[in-house]
Amino acid sequence: MTGTEFSTAATEINGGASIGSTFLFQLGNLGKNLIEQRRPWMLLRKTDTSKTATTVNTWQTAIDLSTITDFNRFYGSHPIRLFDGSNRIEKYRLVPFEERLRFKDTSGTACYDAGSKTLYLNGTVNYAGTLYIRYIRSTASFTSASDTIWVFPDWSHLLIPMFAVGLHKGGVDFDDINARMAPENRAVAELTVKQLENWDNELQQNEIEDHDPTIPTTAFGPTQ
């Protein structure tokens, strides 16, 4: 769905009445972003490899993550891996930044200062390598008629104009008809989000199912 299709859908849902373009796009982007924050969607997972570390790194060596322009938040229990380019991999788990003095000598841990978007590796870095940083990305806002509004499947895109119109009618242009339709529209929107979550659950399950240690494996994969 493009920005033009989004505007057209919003007008139709709104009974043919238009909403100011700038405000409509702001409402649509709010809906998009709120849905993206609900969970670590598979579609939004990325790995950055632009950062490095060496043996001279200390717990005070700042690694600037502000250059990862679509960074939203980390995901996973050990979102940072140090890879030497061959076979050595060291995992890092995040600990609270306010406890960095407590963990400064604890290898395998890292602190993140969200305010300055700065990462610090604790303990001793045993070898030089590339940091594989796993994170959830933020998608770009749509601001024009030609922009694609969302990276999610096309069948879910109607959620965004529904959200925009619902928020506008409920808080800006309230009337009795929309008050009566609000529960039904909300139910359809929630069902769509639920189906998105089911779709994402299957993607996540497919990623981990071949790593179940209880399933006997052969050279050709699981024996199930």
C-alpha positions as CSV (number, residue, x, y, z in Angstrom):
1,M,0.0,0.0,0.0
2,T,1.4,3.4,-1.0
3,G,0.8,6.7,0.6
4,T,-1.9,7.5,-2.0
5,E,-3.6,4.1,-1.4
6,F,-3.4,4.8,2.4
7,S,-5.1,8.2,2.0
8,T,-7.8,6.7,-0.3
9,A,-8.5,3.9,2.1
10,A,-8.7,6.3,5.1
11,T,-11.2,8.5,3.2
12,E,-13.4,5.5,2.4
13,I,-13.3,4.3,6.0
14,N,-14.1,7.8,7.1
15,G,-17.3,7.8,5.1
16,G,-15.9,9.8,2.2
17,A,-14.6,12.7,4.4
18,S,-11.0,13.5,4.0
19,I,-8.5,14.2,6.8
20,G,-5.7,16.7,6.4
21,S,-2.8,15.0,4.7
22,T,-0.1,15.9,7.2
23,F,-2.2,15.0,10.2
24,L,-3.4,11.8,8.5
25,F,0.1,10.6,7.8
26,Q,1.1,11.4,11.4
27,L,-1.7,9.3,12.7
28,G,-0.8,6.5,10.3
29,N,2.8,6.5,11.4
30,L,1.8,6.4,15.0
31,G,-0.2,3.3,14.4
32,K,2.6,1.7,12.4
33,N,5.1,2.4,15.1
34,L,2.9,1.1,18.0
35,I,2.4,-2.2,16.2
36,E,6.1,-2.6,15.6
37,Q,6.8,-2.0,19.3
38,R,4.5,-4.9,20.4
39,R,7.1,-7.7,20.0
40,P,10.5,-8.5,18.4
41,W,8.9,-9.3,14.9
42,M,11.1,-11.5,12.7
43,L,10.6,-9.1,9.8
44,L,12.2,-6.3,11.8
45,R,15.3,-8.3,13.0
46,K,18.7,-7.2,11.7
47,T,22.4,-7.8,12.4
48,D,24.9,-5.0,12.1
49,T,28.5,-5.8,11.3
50,S,29.9,-2.3,11.0
51,K,31.6,-2.2,14.4
52,T,34.8,-3.8,15.6
53,A,36.7,-4.5,18.8
54,T,40.4,-5.2,19.5
55,T,42.4,-6.3,22.5
56,V,43.1,-2.7,23.5
57,N,39.4,-2.2,24.2
58,T,38.5,-1.6,27.9
59,W,35.3,-1.2,29.8
60,Q,35.6,2.5,29.0
61,T,36.0,2.2,25.3
62,A,32.9,3.7,23.6
63,I,31.4,2.0,20.6
64,D,29.1,4.5,18.8
65,L,25.8,2.9,17.7
66,S,24.2,6.2,16.6
67,T,25.5,5.4,13.1
68,I,23.1,2.5,12.9
69,T,20.3,4.8,11.8
70,D,17.4,2.3,12.0
71,F,18.4,0.9,15.5
72,N,15.5,0.5,17.8
73,R,16.4,-2.0,20.5
74,F,18.5,-5.2,21.0
75,Y,16.9,-8.6,21.0
76,G,17.9,-12.0,22.4
77,S,19.7,-13.0,25.5
78,H,23.1,-12.4,24.0
79,P,22.6,-9.8,21.3
80,I,26.3,-9.1,20.7
81,R,28.8,-11.5,19.3
82,L,32.5,-10.9,18.7
83,F,33.7,-12.9,15.6
84,D,37.3,-13.3,14.6
85,G,36.5,-14.1,11.0
86,S,37.4,-17.8,11.4
87,N,35.9,-19.9,14.2
88,R,36.1,-17.9,17.4
89,I,32.9,-16.4,18.7
90,E,32.4,-14.7,22.0
91,K,28.9,-13.9,23.2
92,Y,28.0,-10.8,25.2
93,R,24.9,-10.3,27.4
94,L,23.6,-6.9,28.4
95,V,23.8,-5.7,32.0
96,P,22.3,-2.5,33.4
97,F,24.3,0.6,32.4
98,E,23.9,2.0,36.0
99,E,25.7,-1.2,37.2
100,R,28.7,-0.8,34.8
101,L,31.2,-0.4,37.7
102,R,30.1,-3.7,39.2
103,F,30.5,-5.5,35.8
104,K,33.5,-3.7,34.4
105,D,35.8,-6.7,34.9
106,T,33.2,-9.3,33.9
107,S,34.0,-10.7,30.4
108,G,31.0,-11.7,28.3
109,T,28.9,-8.7,29.4
110,A,28.2,-5.3,27.9
111,C,26.5,-2.1,28.9
112,Y,24.5,0.2,26.7
113,D,23.9,3.9,27.3
114,A,20.6,4.5,25.5
115,G,20.9,8.2,26.0
116,S,24.1,8.6,24.0
117,K,23.6,5.4,22.0
118,T,26.9,4.1,23.1
119,L,28.0,0.5,23.8
120,Y,30.7,-0.7,26.2
121,L,32.3,-4.2,26.4
122,N,33.2,-5.3,29.9
123,G,36.2,-7.4,30.9
124,T,39.0,-8.4,28.6
125,V,38.6,-8.6,24.8
126,N,40.7,-11.6,24.0
127,Y,41.0,-11.1,20.3
128,A,40.3,-8.5,17.5
129,G,37.2,-9.1,15.5
130,T,33.9,-7.9,14.1
131,L,30.9,-7.2,16.3
132,Y,27.7,-8.9,15.2
133,I,25.0,-6.8,16.8
134,R,21.5,-8.2,16.7
135,Y,18.7,-5.6,16.9
136,I,15.2,-4.7,16.0
137,R,15.0,-2.0,13.4
138,S,12.6,1.0,13.1
139,T,11.0,1.3,9.7
140,A,11.0,4.7,7.9
141,S,8.0,7.0,8.3
142,F,5.8,7.4,5.2
143,T,5.3,11.1,4.3
144,S,4.4,11.2,0.7
145,A,1.9,9.7,-1.8
146,S,4.6,7.6,-3.4
147,D,6.0,6.1,-0.2
148,T,5.3,2.4,0.7
149,I,3.6,2.6,4.1
150,W,4.8,-0.7,5.6
151,V,7.2,-3.6,5.2
152,F,4.6,-6.0,6.7
153,P,2.4,-8.3,4.4
154,D,0.0,-6.5,2.1
155,W,-3.0,-8.2,3.7
156,S,-2.4,-6.3,7.0
157,H,-1.9,-2.8,5.6
158,L,-5.5,-1.8,6.1
159,L,-4.7,-1.7,9.8
160,I,-2.9,1.6,9.4
161,P,-5.8,3.6,7.8
162,M,-8.2,2.0,10.3
163,F,-6.1,3.1,13.2
164,A,-5.7,6.6,11.8
165,V,-9.4,7.1,11.2
166,G,-10.4,5.5,14.5
167,L,-8.1,7.9,16.4
168,H,-9.3,10.9,14.5
169,K,-13.0,10.1,14.9
170,G,-12.6,9.1,18.6
171,G,-10.6,12.1,19.6
172,V,-11.0,14.9,17.0
173,D,-14.2,14.4,15.1
174,F,-16.4,12.3,17.4
175,D,-20.0,11.5,16.4
176,D,-22.7,9.0,17.3
177,I,-22.3,6.8,14.2
178,N,-18.6,6.3,14.8
179,A,-19.2,5.7,18.4
180,R,-21.5,2.8,17.5
181,M,-19.1,1.4,14.9
182,A,-16.0,1.8,17.0
183,P,-16.3,-1.7,18.8
184,E,-16.7,-3.5,15.5
185,N,-13.8,-1.7,13.8
186,R,-11.7,-2.3,16.9
187,A,-12.5,-6.0,16.8
188,V,-11.5,-6.3,13.1
189,A,-8.2,-4.4,13.8
190,E,-7.4,-6.6,16.8
191,L,-8.1,-9.8,14.8
192,T,-5.8,-8.5,12.1
193,V,-3.0,-7.9,14.6
194,K,-3.6,-11.3,16.1
195,Q,-3.2,-12.9,12.7
196,L,0.0,-11.0,12.3
197,E,1.2,-12.4,15.6
198,N,0.3,-15.9,14.5
199,W,2.2,-15.4,11.3
200,D,5.2,-14.2,13.2
201,N,5.0,-17.1,15.7
202,E,5.3,-19.5,12.8
203,L,8.4,-17.7,11.5
204,Q,10.0,-17.8,14.9
205,Q,9.1,-21.4,15.4
206,N,10.6,-22.3,12.0
207,E,13.9,-20.6,13.0
208,I,14.4,-22.6,16.2
209,E,12.8,-26.0,15.5
210,D,15.9,-27.6,14.0
211,H,17.9,-26.6,17.1
212,D,15.8,-28.6,19.6
213,P,18.4,-30.7,21.5
214,T,15.8,-33.4,22.3
215,I,15.3,-34.2,18.6
216,P,17.7,-36.9,17.3
217,T,19.6,-35.7,14.3
218,T,21.5,-37.2,11.4
219,A,23.8,-35.7,8.8
220,F,20.7,-34.9,6.9
221,G,18.9,-33.1,9.7
222,P,16.2,-34.1,12.3
223,T,14.9,-37.7,12.1
224,Q,11.3,-36.8,12.8
